[in-house]
Amino acid sequence: MGKRDVILADSPLVLFESTYYSHDRSRVFLYNPNNIPFPWYVGGSIVSVKQMVSDLPPYPIRAFIIKADGSYEMSYNTFISKH
């Protein structure tokens, strides 16, 4: 990971574990592209809205998406805005 890259947990069940093992906890987020409410039984009261994202970061920032089965993938957004 580079200094600007982020970790995105694709499930609330791996968010806390991903945060625990990260070198920089401020760069770990719950990836929630469908804006599904955070399940209360996982610990929703200790997760802030600032810890959730619904979009991938823009290139060159990379997102390492951690899956519940322990696998991961790297992705980023290549969308270029035209103003």
PDB file of N, CA, C and O in Angstrom:
ATOM      1  N   MET A   1       0.835  -1.190   0.000  1.00  0.00           N
ATOM      2  CA  MET A   1       0.000   0.000   0.000  1.00  0.00           C
ATOM      3  C   MET A   1       0.871   1.242   0.000  1.00  0.00           C
ATOM      4  O   MET A   1       1.922   1.294   0.640  1.00  0.00           O
ATOM      5  N   GLY A   2       0.408   2.229  -0.729  1.00  0.00           N
ATOM      6  CA  GLY A   2       1.061   3.519  -0.714  1.00  0.00           C
ATOM      7  C   GLY A   2       0.522   4.372   0.431  1.00  0.00           C
ATOM      8  O   GLY A   2      -0.426   3.983   1.113  1.00  0.00           O
ATOM      9  N   LYS A   3       1.123   5.513   0.632  1.00  0.00           N
ATOM     10  CA  LYS A   3       0.739   6.376   1.745  1.00  0.00           C
ATOM     11  C   LYS A   3      -0.669   6.942   1.616  1.00  0.00           C
ATOM     12  O   LYS A   3      -1.272   7.305   2.626  1.00  0.00           O
ATOM     13  N   ARG A   4      -1.204   7.027   0.415  1.00  0.00           N
ATOM     14  CA  ARG A   4      -2.551   7.582   0.221  1.00  0.00           C
ATOM     15  C   ARG A   4      -3.615   6.508   0.019  1.00  0.00           C
ATOM     16  O   ARG A   4      -4.805   6.823   0.026  1.00  0.00           O
ATOM     17  N   ASP A   5      -3.223   5.251  -0.160  1.00  0.00           N
ATOM     18  CA  ASP A   5      -4.168   4.166  -0.406  1.00  0.00           C
ATOM     19  C   ASP A   5      -5.023   3.898   0.828  1.00  0.00           C
ATOM     20  O   ASP A   5      -4.658   4.260   1.946  1.00  0.00           O
ATOM     21  N   VAL A   6      -6.176   3.253   0.601  1.00  0.00           N
ATOM     22  CA  VAL A   6      -7.118   2.978   1.687  1.00  0.00           C
ATOM     23  C   VAL A   6      -7.475   1.497   1.720  1.00  0.00           C
ATOM     24  O   VAL A   6      -7.272   0.768   0.749  1.00  0.00           O
ATOM     25  N   ILE A   7      -8.007   1.073   2.852  1.00  0.00           N
ATOM     26  CA  ILE A   7      -8.538  -0.278   3.019  1.00  0.00           C
ATOM     27  C   ILE A   7     -10.040  -0.145   3.147  1.00  0.00           C
ATOM     28  O   ILE A   7     -10.533   0.643   3.953  1.00  0.00           O
ATOM     29  N   LEU A   8     -10.770  -0.916   2.352  1.00  0.00           N
ATOM     30  CA  LEU A   8     -12.227  -0.918   2.396  1.00  0.00           C
ATOM     31  C   LEU A   8     -12.704  -2.310   2.767  1.00  0.00           C
ATOM     32  O   LEU A   8     -12.464  -3.265   2.029  1.00  0.00           O
ATOM     33  N   ALA A   9     -13.368  -2.435   3.887  1.00  0.00           N
ATOM     34  CA  ALA A   9     -13.966  -3.713   4.286  1.00  0.00           C
ATOM     35  C   ALA A   9     -15.296  -3.838   3.562  1.00  0.00           C
ATOM     36  O   ALA A   9     -16.120  -2.927   3.633  1.00  0.00           O
ATOM     37  N   ASP A  10     -15.522  -4.941   2.869  1.00  0.00           N
ATOM     38  CA  ASP A  10     -16.770  -5.061   2.118  1.00  0.00           C
ATOM     39  C   ASP A  10     -17.916  -5.607   2.962  1.00  0.00           C
ATOM     40  O   ASP A  10     -19.013  -5.831   2.450  1.00  0.00           O
ATOM     41  N   SER A  11     -17.668  -5.822   4.252  1.00  0.00           N
ATOM     42  CA  SER A  11     -18.692  -6.320   5.161  1.00  0.00           C
ATOM     43  C   SER A  11     -18.436  -5.756   6.557  1.00  0.00           C
ATOM     44  O   SER A  11     -17.284  -5.627   6.971  1.00  0.00           O
ATOM     45  N   PRO A  12     -19.498  -5.420   7.282  1.00  0.00           N
ATOM     46  CA  PRO A  12     -19.304  -4.968   8.659  1.00  0.00           C
ATOM     47  C   PRO A  12     -18.587  -6.013   9.516  1.00  0.00           C
ATOM     48  O   PRO A  12     -17.948  -5.670  10.511  1.00  0.00           O
ATOM     49  N   LEU A  13     -18.693  -7.281   9.131  1.00  0.00           N
ATOM     50  CA  LEU A  13     -18.084  -8.349   9.906  1.00  0.00           C
ATOM     51  C   LEU A  13     -16.558  -8.326   9.852  1.00  0.00           C
ATOM     52  O   LEU A  13     -15.910  -8.873  10.744  1.00  0.00           O
ATOM     53  N   VAL A  14     -15.968  -7.706   8.828  1.00  0.00           N
ATOM     54  CA  VAL A  14     -14.506  -7.633   8.738  1.00  0.00           C
ATOM     55  C   VAL A  14     -13.964  -6.225   8.972  1.00  0.00           C
ATOM     56  O   VAL A  14     -12.752  -6.013   8.922  1.00  0.00           O
ATOM     57  N   LEU A  15     -14.842  -5.268   9.225  1.00  0.00           N
ATOM     58  CA  LEU A  15     -14.401  -3.890   9.447  1.00  0.00           C
ATOM     59  C   LEU A  15     -13.488  -3.777  10.662  1.00  0.00           C
ATOM     60  O   LEU A  15     -12.414  -3.181  10.572  1.00  0.00           O
ATOM     61  N   PHE A  16     -13.893  -4.334  11.787  1.00  0.00           N
ATOM     62  CA  PHE A  16     -13.107  -4.193  13.011  1.00  0.00           C
ATOM     63  C   PHE A  16     -11.773  -4.927  12.913  1.00  0.00           C
ATOM     64  O   PHE A  16     -10.754  -4.429  13.391  1.00  0.00           O
ATOM     65  N   GLU A  17     -11.774  -6.097  12.302  1.00  0.00           N
ATOM     66  CA  GLU A  17     -10.535  -6.852  12.127  1.00  0.00           C
ATOM     67  C   GLU A  17      -9.584  -6.111  11.190  1.00  0.00           C
ATOM     68  O   GLU A  17      -8.380  -6.059  11.442  1.00  0.00           O
ATOM     69  N   SER A  18     -10.113  -5.545  10.120  1.00  0.00           N
ATOM     70  CA  SER A  18      -9.288  -4.776   9.187  1.00  0.00           C
ATOM     71  C   SER A  18      -8.699  -3.549   9.867  1.00  0.00           C
ATOM     72  O   SER A  18      -7.545  -3.193   9.628  1.00  0.00           O
ATOM     73  N   THR A  19      -9.486  -2.910  10.706  1.00  0.00           N
ATOM     74  CA  THR A  19      -9.012  -1.742  11.450  1.00  0.00           C
ATOM     75  C   THR A  19      -7.908  -2.146  12.416  1.00  0.00           C
ATOM     76  O   THR A  19      -6.891  -1.461  12.521  1.00  0.00           O
ATOM     77  N   TYR A  20      -8.102  -3.239  13.110  1.00  0.00           N
ATOM     78  CA  TYR A  20      -7.126  -3.715  14.100  1.00  0.00           C
ATOM     79  C   TYR A  20      -5.759  -3.973  13.469  1.00  0.00           C
ATOM     80  O   TYR A  20      -4.733  -3.593  14.035  1.00  0.00           O
ATOM     81  N   TYR A  21      -5.740  -4.620  12.295  1.00  0.00           N
ATOM     82  CA  TYR A  21      -4.474  -5.001  11.676  1.00  0.00           C
ATOM     83  C   TYR A  21      -3.867  -3.927  10.772  1.00  0.00           C
ATOM     84  O   TYR A  21      -2.767  -4.113  10.253  1.00  0.00           O
ATOM     85  N   SER A  22      -4.551  -2.832  10.579  1.00  0.00           N
ATOM     86  CA  SER A  22      -4.040  -1.765   9.723  1.00  0.00           C
ATOM     87  C   SER A  22      -2.963  -0.947  10.432  1.00  0.00           C
ATOM     88  O   SER A  22      -3.017  -0.746  11.645  1.00  0.00           O
ATOM     89  N   HIS A  23      -1.993  -0.485   9.665  1.00  0.00           N
ATOM     90  CA  HIS A  23      -0.954   0.390  10.224  1.00  0.00           C
ATOM     91  C   HIS A  23      -1.488   1.795  10.466  1.00  0.00           C
ATOM     92  O   HIS A  23      -1.006   2.499  11.354  1.00  0.00           O
ATOM     93  N   ASP A  24      -2.484   2.207   9.681  1.00  0.00           N
ATOM     94  CA  ASP A  24      -3.082   3.533   9.830  1.00  0.00           C
ATOM     95  C   ASP A  24      -4.596   3.368   9.861  1.00  0.00           C
ATOM     96  O   ASP A  24      -5.239   3.273   8.815  1.00  0.00           O
ATOM     97  N   ARG A  25      -5.148   3.334  11.037  1.00  0.00           N
ATOM     98  CA  ARG A  25      -6.583   3.065  11.209  1.00  0.00           C
ATOM     99  C   ARG A  25      -7.471   4.140  10.600  1.00  0.00           C
ATOM    100  O   ARG A  25      -8.647   3.890  10.334  1.00  0.00           O
ATOM    101  N   SER A  26      -6.932   5.321  10.378  1.00  0.00           N
ATOM    102  CA  SER A  26      -7.733   6.400   9.791  1.00  0.00           C
ATOM    103  C   SER A  26      -8.001   6.173   8.305  1.00  0.00           C
ATOM    104  O   SER A  26      -8.803   6.886   7.702  1.00  0.00           O
ATOM    105  N   ARG A  27      -7.332   5.179   7.713  1.00  0.00           N
ATOM    106  CA  ARG A  27      -7.532   4.887   6.289  1.00  0.00           C
ATOM    107  C   ARG A  27      -8.314   3.595   6.069  1.00  0.00           C
ATOM    108  O   ARG A  27      -8.233   3.007   4.990  1.00  0.00           O
ATOM    109  N   VAL A  28      -9.064   3.147   7.063  1.00  0.00           N
ATOM    110  CA  VAL A  28      -9.890   1.939   6.948  1.00  0.00           C
ATOM    111  C   VAL A  28     -11.357   2.352   6.987  1.00  0.00           C
ATOM    112  O   VAL A  28     -11.777   3.090   7.878  1.00  0.00           O
ATOM    113  N   PHE A  29     -12.131   1.874   6.021  1.00  0.00           N
ATOM    114  CA  PHE A  29     -13.533   2.254   5.905  1.00  0.00           C
ATOM    115  C   PHE A  29     -14.385   1.039   5.574  1.00  0.00           C
ATOM    116  O   PHE A  29     -13.886   0.025   5.084  1.00  0.00           O
ATOM    117  N   LEU A  30     -15.667   1.156   5.848  1.00  0.00           N
ATOM    118  CA  LEU A  30     -16.633   0.156   5.402  1.00  0.00           C
ATOM    119  C   LEU A  30     -17.083   0.572   4.011  1.00  0.00           C
ATOM    120  O   LEU A  30     -17.597   1.675   3.831  1.00  0.00           O
ATOM    121  N   TYR A  31     -16.896  -0.294   3.035  1.00  0.00           N
ATOM    122  CA  TYR A  31     -17.315  -0.017   1.662  1.00  0.00           C
ATOM    123  C   TYR A  31     -18.771  -0.428   1.521  1.00  0.00           C
ATOM    124  O   TYR A  31     -19.101  -1.612   1.599  1.00  0.00           O
ATOM    125  N   ASN A  32     -19.632   0.546   1.313  1.00  0.00           N
ATOM    126  CA  ASN A  32     -21.074   0.327   1.288  1.00  0.00           C
ATOM    127  C   ASN A  32     -21.669   1.039   0.076  1.00  0.00           C
ATOM    128  O   ASN A  32     -22.338   2.060   0.234  1.00  0.00           O
ATOM    129  N   PRO A  33     -21.435   0.516  -1.141  1.00  0.00           N
ATOM    130  CA  PRO A  33     -21.896   1.207  -2.348  1.00  0.00           C
ATOM    131  C   PRO A  33     -23.418   1.299  -2.472  1.00  0.00           C
ATOM    132  O   PRO A  33     -23.922   2.151  -3.204  1.00  0.00           O
ATOM    133  N   ASN A  34     -24.151   0.445  -1.774  1.00  0.00           N
ATOM    134  CA  ASN A  34     -25.618   0.465  -1.850  1.00  0.00           C
ATOM    135  C   ASN A  34     -26.259   1.182  -0.674  1.00  0.00           C
ATOM    136  O   ASN A  34     -27.483   1.179  -0.538  1.00  0.00           O
ATOM    137  N   ASN A  35     -25.441   1.801   0.184  1.00  0.00           N
ATOM    138  CA  ASN A  35     -25.926   2.537   1.365  1.00  0.00           C
ATOM    139  C   ASN A  35     -26.905   1.729   2.214  1.00  0.00           C
ATOM    140  O   ASN A  35     -27.950   2.235   2.624  1.00  0.00           O
ATOM    141  N   ILE A  36     -26.559   0.481   2.472  1.00  0.00           N
ATOM    142  CA  ILE A  36     -27.367  -0.397   3.321  1.00  0.00           C
ATOM    143  C   ILE A  36     -27.123   0.001   4.776  1.00  0.00           C
ATOM    144  O   ILE A  36     -25.973   0.201   5.168  1.00  0.00           O
ATOM    145  N   PRO A  37     -28.169   0.120   5.578  1.00  0.00           N
ATOM    146  CA  PRO A  37     -27.969   0.500   6.984  1.00  0.00           C
ATOM    147  C   PRO A  37     -27.041  -0.480   7.697  1.00  0.00           C
ATOM    148  O   PRO A  37     -27.083  -1.689   7.469  1.00  0.00           O
ATOM    149  N   PHE A  38     -26.204   0.081   8.566  1.00  0.00           N
ATOM    150  CA  PHE A  38     -25.258  -0.736   9.321  1.00  0.00           C
ATOM    151  C   PHE A  38     -26.033  -1.594  10.318  1.00  0.00           C
ATOM    152  O   PHE A  38     -26.851  -1.061  11.068  1.00  0.00           O
ATOM    153  N   PRO A  39     -25.798  -2.915  10.348  1.00  0.00           N
ATOM    154  CA  PRO A  39     -26.544  -3.777  11.267  1.00  0.00           C
ATOM    155  C   PRO A  39     -26.202  -3.491  12.734  1.00  0.00           C
ATOM    156  O   PRO A  39     -25.028  -3.480  13.103  1.00  0.00           O
ATOM    157  N   TRP A  40     -27.193  -3.265  13.547  1.00  0.00           N
ATOM    158  CA  TRP A  40     -26.989  -2.914  14.954  1.00  0.00           C
ATOM    159  C   TRP A  40     -26.261  -4.016  15.717  1.00  0.00           C
ATOM    160  O   TRP A  40     -25.517  -3.730  16.654  1.00  0.00           O
ATOM    161  N   TYR A  41     -26.468  -5.276  15.324  1.00  0.00           N
ATOM    162  CA  TYR A  41     -25.900  -6.401  16.070  1.00  0.00           C
ATOM    163  C   TYR A  41     -24.394  -6.568  15.854  1.00  0.00           C
ATOM    164  O   TYR A  41     -23.759  -7.359  16.551  1.00  0.00           O
ATOM    165  N   VAL A  42     -23.818  -5.838  14.899  1.00  0.00           N
ATOM    166  CA  VAL A  42     -22.379  -5.922  14.654  1.00  0.00           C
ATOM    167  C   VAL A  42     -21.631  -4.861  15.458  1.00  0.00           C
ATOM    168  O   VAL A  42     -20.415  -4.960  15.621  1.00  0.00           O
ATOM    169  N   GLY A  43     -22.314  -3.881  15.946  1.00  0.00           N
ATOM    170  CA  GLY A  43     -21.671  -2.809  16.706  1.00  0.00           C
ATOM    171  C   GLY A  43     -21.853  -1.465  16.047  1.00  0.00           C
ATOM    172  O   GLY A  43     -20.963  -0.617  16.097  1.00  0.00           O
ATOM    173  N   GLY A  44     -22.991  -1.266  15.434  1.00  0.00           N
ATOM    174  CA  GLY A  44     -23.275  -0.029  14.717  1.00  0.00           C
ATOM    175  C   GLY A  44     -23.151   1.225  15.558  1.00  0.00           C
ATOM    176  O   GLY A  44     -22.916   2.305  15.016  1.00  0.00           O
ATOM    177  N   SER A  45     -23.303   1.110  16.866  1.00  0.00           N
ATOM    178  CA  SER A  45     -23.229   2.297  17.716  1.00  0.00           C
ATOM    179  C   SER A  45     -21.801   2.820  17.865  1.00  0.00           C
ATOM    180  O   SER A  45     -21.609   3.952  18.309  1.00  0.00           O
ATOM    181  N   ILE A  46     -20.799   2.019  17.502  1.00  0.00           N
ATOM    182  CA  ILE A  46     -19.416   2.492  17.626  1.00  0.00           C
ATOM    183  C   ILE A  46     -18.789   2.813  16.270  1.00  0.00           C
ATOM    184  O   ILE A  46     -17.595   3.106  16.197  1.00  0.00           O
ATOM    185  N   VAL A  47     -19.574   2.762  15.204  1.00  0.00           N
ATOM    186  CA  VAL A  47     -19.086   3.085  13.871  1.00  0.00           C
ATOM    187  C   VAL A  47     -19.737   4.390  13.430  1.00  0.00           C
ATOM    188  O   VAL A  47     -20.962   4.513  13.420  1.00  0.00           O
ATOM    189  N   SER A  48     -18.908   5.357  13.067  1.00  0.00           N
ATOM    190  CA  SER A  48     -19.450   6.652  12.647  1.00  0.00           C
ATOM    191  C   SER A  48     -19.685   6.672  11.138  1.00  0.00           C
ATOM    192  O   SER A  48     -19.151   5.843  10.402  1.00  0.00           O
ATOM    193  N   VAL A  49     -20.475   7.613  10.701  1.00  0.00           N
ATOM    194  CA  VAL A  49     -20.750   7.793   9.279  1.00  0.00           C
ATOM    195  C   VAL A  49     -19.453   8.100   8.527  1.00  0.00           C
ATOM    196  O   VAL A  49     -19.329   7.760   7.350  1.00  0.00           O
ATOM    197  N   LYS A  50     -18.501   8.728   9.180  1.00  0.00           N
ATOM    198  CA  LYS A  50     -17.214   9.065   8.559  1.00  0.00           C
ATOM    199  C   LYS A  50     -16.397   7.816   8.219  1.00  0.00           C
ATOM    200  O   LYS A  50     -15.464   7.886   7.418  1.00  0.00           O
ATOM    201  N   GLN A  51     -16.739   6.682   8.818  1.00  0.00           N
ATOM    202  CA  GLN A  51     -16.018   5.439   8.558  1.00  0.00           C
ATOM    203  C   GLN A  51     -16.624   4.637   7.413  1.00  0.00           C
ATOM    204  O   GLN A  51     -16.169   3.531   7.121  1.00  0.00           O
ATOM    205  N   MET A  52     -17.653   5.189   6.760  1.00  0.00           N
ATOM    206  CA  MET A  52     -18.317   4.481   5.674  1.00  0.00           C
ATOM    207  C   MET A  52     -18.160   5.259   4.370  1.00  0.00           C
ATOM    208  O   MET A  52     -18.266   6.486   4.352  1.00  0.00           O
ATOM    209  N   VAL A  53     -17.910   4.544   3.294  1.00  0.00           N
ATOM    210  CA  VAL A  53     -17.810   5.156   1.975  1.00  0.00           C
ATOM    211  C   VAL A  53     -18.655   4.364   0.983  1.00  0.00           C
ATOM    212  O   VAL A  53     -18.840   3.156   1.132  1.00  0.00           O
ATOM    213  N   SER A  54     -19.160   5.055  -0.021  1.00  0.00           N
ATOM    214  CA  SER A  54     -19.976   4.378  -1.027  1.00  0.00           C
ATOM    215  C   SER A  54     -19.331   4.410  -2.410  1.00  0.00           C
ATOM    216  O   SER A  54     -19.837   3.801  -3.353  1.00  0.00           O
ATOM    217  N   ASP A  55     -18.207   5.127  -2.527  1.00  0.00           N
ATOM    218  CA  ASP A  55     -17.506   5.216  -3.811  1.00  0.00           C
ATOM    219  C   ASP A  55     -16.048   4.790  -3.656  1.00  0.00           C
ATOM    220  O   ASP A  55     -15.453   4.902  -2.584  1.00  0.00           O
ATOM    221  N   LEU A  56     -15.506   4.308  -4.744  1.00  0.00           N
ATOM    222  CA  LEU A  56     -14.074   3.991  -4.765  1.00  0.00           C
ATOM    223  C   LEU A  56     -13.287   5.293  -4.887  1.00  0.00           C
ATOM    224  O   LEU A  56     -13.790   6.273  -5.436  1.00  0.00           O
ATOM    225  N   PRO A  57     -12.062   5.309  -4.383  1.00  0.00           N
ATOM    226  CA  PRO A  57     -11.265   6.529  -4.486  1.00  0.00           C
ATOM    227  C   PRO A  57     -10.821   6.772  -5.934  1.00  0.00           C
ATOM    228  O   PRO A  57     -10.721   5.832  -6.721  1.00  0.00           O
ATOM    229  N   PRO A  58     -10.558   8.022  -6.275  1.00  0.00           N
ATOM    230  CA  PRO A  58     -10.085   8.316  -7.632  1.00  0.00           C
ATOM    231  C   PRO A  58      -8.620   7.909  -7.809  1.00  0.00           C
ATOM    232  O   PRO A  58      -7.820   8.001  -6.878  1.00  0.00           O
ATOM    233  N   TYR A  59      -8.289   7.462  -9.010  1.00  0.00           N
ATOM    234  CA  TYR A  59      -6.909   7.157  -9.338  1.00  0.00           C
ATOM    235  C   TYR A  59      -6.081   8.419  -9.153  1.00  0.00           C
ATOM    236  O   TYR A  59      -6.526   9.486  -9.576  1.00  0.00           O
ATOM    237  N   PRO A  60      -4.903   8.357  -8.545  1.00  0.00           N
ATOM    238  CA  PRO A  60      -4.022   7.221  -8.302  1.00  0.00           C
ATOM    239  C   PRO A  60      -4.184   6.575  -6.931  1.00  0.00           C
ATOM    240  O   PRO A  60      -3.431   5.659  -6.601  1.00  0.00           O
ATOM    241  N   ILE A  61      -5.142   7.022  -6.123  1.00  0.00           N
ATOM    242  CA  ILE A  61      -5.368   6.368  -4.831  1.00  0.00           C
ATOM    243  C   ILE A  61      -6.001   5.006  -5.087  1.00  0.00           C
ATOM    244  O   ILE A  61      -6.959   4.892  -5.851  1.00  0.00           O
ATOM    245  N   ARG A  62      -5.466   3.984  -4.449  1.00  0.00           N
ATOM    246  CA  ARG A  62      -5.989   2.629  -4.621  1.00  0.00           C
ATOM    247  C   ARG A  62      -6.763   2.207  -3.384  1.00  0.00           C
ATOM    248  O   ARG A  62      -6.460   2.630  -2.268  1.00  0.00           O
ATOM    249  N   ALA A  63      -7.765   1.368  -3.600  1.00  0.00           N
ATOM    250  CA  ALA A  63      -8.526   0.787  -2.496  1.00  0.00           C
ATOM    251  C   ALA A  63      -8.255  -0.709  -2.472  1.00  0.00           C
ATOM    252  O   ALA A  63      -8.388  -1.397  -3.483  1.00  0.00           O
ATOM    253  N   PHE A  64      -7.873  -1.198  -1.300  1.00  0.00           N
ATOM    254  CA  PHE A  64      -7.709  -2.632  -1.103  1.00  0.00           C
ATOM    255  C   PHE A  64      -8.973  -3.106  -0.410  1.00  0.00           C
ATOM    256  O   PHE A  64      -9.183  -2.837   0.773  1.00  0.00           O
ATOM    257  N   ILE A  65      -9.811  -3.811  -1.150  1.00  0.00           N
ATOM    258  CA  ILE A  65     -11.127  -4.242  -0.656  1.00  0.00           C
ATOM    259  C   ILE A  65     -10.969  -5.607  -0.007  1.00  0.00           C
ATOM    260  O   ILE A  65     -10.641  -6.590  -0.670  1.00  0.00           O
ATOM    261  N   ILE A  66     -11.211  -5.653   1.308  1.00  0.00           N
ATOM    262  CA  ILE A  66     -11.084  -6.891   2.079  1.00  0.00           C
ATOM    263  C   ILE A  66     -12.442  -7.587   2.108  1.00  0.00           C
ATOM    264  O   ILE A  66     -13.452  -6.979   2.462  1.00  0.00           O
ATOM    265  N   LYS A  67     -12.458  -8.846   1.739  1.00  0.00           N
ATOM    266  CA  LYS A  67     -13.703  -9.624   1.703  1.00  0.00           C
ATOM    267  C   LYS A  67     -13.831 -10.488   2.954  1.00  0.00           C
ATOM    268  O   LYS A  67     -12.844 -10.753   3.640  1.00  0.00           O
ATOM    269  N   ALA A  68     -15.045 -10.919   3.241  1.00  0.00           N
ATOM    270  CA  ALA A  68     -15.331 -11.706   4.443  1.00  0.00           C
ATOM    271  C   ALA A  68     -14.572 -13.030   4.473  1.00  0.00           C
ATOM    272  O   ALA A  68     -14.303 -13.563   5.549  1.00  0.00           O
ATOM    273  N   ASP A  69     -14.224 -13.567   3.300  1.00  0.00           N
ATOM    274  CA  ASP A  69     -13.499 -14.839   3.276  1.00  0.00           C
ATOM    275  C   ASP A  69     -11.979 -14.665   3.414  1.00  0.00           C
ATOM    276  O   ASP A  69     -11.236 -15.643   3.331  1.00  0.00           O
ATOM    277  N   GLY A  70     -11.514 -13.422   3.623  1.00  0.00           N
ATOM    278  CA  GLY A  70     -10.104 -13.162   3.809  1.00  0.00           C
ATOM    279  C   GLY A  70      -9.360 -12.773   2.536  1.00  0.00           C
ATOM    280  O   GLY A  70      -8.209 -12.342   2.596  1.00  0.00           O
ATOM    281  N   SER A  71     -10.005 -12.921   1.401  1.00  0.00           N
ATOM    282  CA  SER A  71      -9.369 -12.513   0.150  1.00  0.00           C
ATOM    283  C   SER A  71      -9.495 -10.998  -0.010  1.00  0.00           C
ATOM    284  O   SER A  71     -10.222 -10.344   0.738  1.00  0.00           O
ATOM    285  N   TYR A  72      -8.787 -10.457  -0.978  1.00  0.00           N
ATOM    286  CA  TYR A  72      -8.883  -9.026  -1.232  1.00  0.00           C
ATOM    287  C   TYR A  72      -8.688  -8.746  -2.709  1.00  0.00           C
ATOM    288  O   TYR A  72      -8.185  -9.587  -3.455  1.00  0.00           O
ATOM    289  N   GLU A  73      -9.087  -7.562  -3.119  1.00  0.00           N
ATOM    290  CA  GLU A  73      -8.849  -7.096  -4.478  1.00  0.00           C
ATOM    291  C   GLU A  73      -8.476  -5.622  -4.415  1.00  0.00           C
ATOM    292  O   GLU A  73      -8.830  -4.926  -3.463  1.00  0.00           O
ATOM    293  N   MET A  74      -7.773  -5.159  -5.409  1.00  0.00           N
ATOM    294  CA  MET A  74      -7.380  -3.769  -5.477  1.00  0.00           C
ATOM    295  C   MET A  74      -8.194  -3.101  -6.573  1.00  0.00           C
ATOM    296  O   MET A  74      -8.346  -3.649  -7.664  1.00  0.00           O
ATOM    297  N   SER A  75      -8.720  -1.906  -6.277  1.00  0.00           N
ATOM    298  CA  SER A  75      -9.542  -1.212  -7.253  1.00  0.00           C
ATOM    299  C   SER A  75      -9.444   0.292  -7.046  1.00  0.00           C
ATOM    300  O   SER A  75      -8.942   0.754  -6.022  1.00  0.00           O
ATOM    301  N   TYR A  76      -9.921   1.045  -8.015  1.00  0.00           N
ATOM    302  CA  TYR A  76      -9.986   2.500  -7.921  1.00  0.00           C
ATOM    303  C   TYR A  76     -10.950   3.004  -8.977  1.00  0.00           C
ATOM    304  O   TYR A  76     -11.351   2.261  -9.873  1.00  0.00           O
ATOM    305  N   ASN A  77     -11.315   4.259  -8.868  1.00  0.00           N
ATOM    306  CA  ASN A  77     -12.251   4.881  -9.784  1.00  0.00           C
ATOM    307  C   ASN A  77     -11.458   5.609 -10.868  1.00  0.00           C
ATOM    308  O   ASN A  77     -10.570   6.403 -10.558  1.00  0.00           O
ATOM    309  N   THR A  78     -11.774   5.345 -12.133  1.00  0.00           N
ATOM    310  CA  THR A  78     -11.086   6.019 -13.233  1.00  0.00           C
ATOM    311  C   THR A  78     -11.982   7.057 -13.882  1.00  0.00           C
ATOM    312  O   THR A  78     -11.646   7.578 -14.946  1.00  0.00           O
ATOM    313  N   PHE A  79     -13.098   7.364 -13.275  1.00  0.00           N
ATOM    314  CA  PHE A  79     -14.035   8.345 -13.813  1.00  0.00           C
ATOM    315  C   PHE A  79     -13.371   9.722 -13.862  1.00  0.00           C
ATOM    316  O   PHE A  79     -12.809  10.186 -12.870  1.00  0.00           O
ATOM    317  N   ILE A  80     -13.441  10.357 -15.004  1.00  0.00           N
ATOM    318  CA  ILE A  80     -12.905  11.706 -15.156  1.00  0.00           C
ATOM    319  C   ILE A  80     -14.073  12.652 -15.368  1.00  0.00           C
ATOM    320  O   ILE A  80     -14.840  12.517 -16.321  1.00  0.00           O
ATOM    321  N   SER A  81     -14.189  13.598 -14.474  1.00  0.00           N
ATOM    322  CA  SER A  81     -15.278  14.564 -14.538  1.00  0.00           C
ATOM    323  C   SER A  81     -14.996  15.607 -15.616  1.00  0.00           C
ATOM    324  O   SER A  81     -13.874  16.099 -15.737  1.00  0.00           O
ATOM    325  N   LYS A  82     -16.030  15.942 -16.404  1.00  0.00           N
ATOM    326  CA  LYS A  82     -15.906  16.993 -17.413  1.00  0.00           C
ATOM    327  C   LYS A  82     -16.719  18.195 -16.944  1.00  0.00           C
ATOM    328  O   LYS A  82     -17.938  18.107 -16.796  1.00  0.00           O
ATOM    329  N   HIS A  83     -16.055  19.292 -16.716  1.00  0.00           N
ATOM    330  CA  HIS A  83     -16.748  20.506 -16.243  1.00  0.00           C
ATOM    331  C   HIS A  83     -16.892  21.483 -17.369  1.00  0.00           C
ATOM    332  O   HIS A  83     -17.446  22.566 -17.180  1.00  0.00           O
TER     333      HIS A  83
END
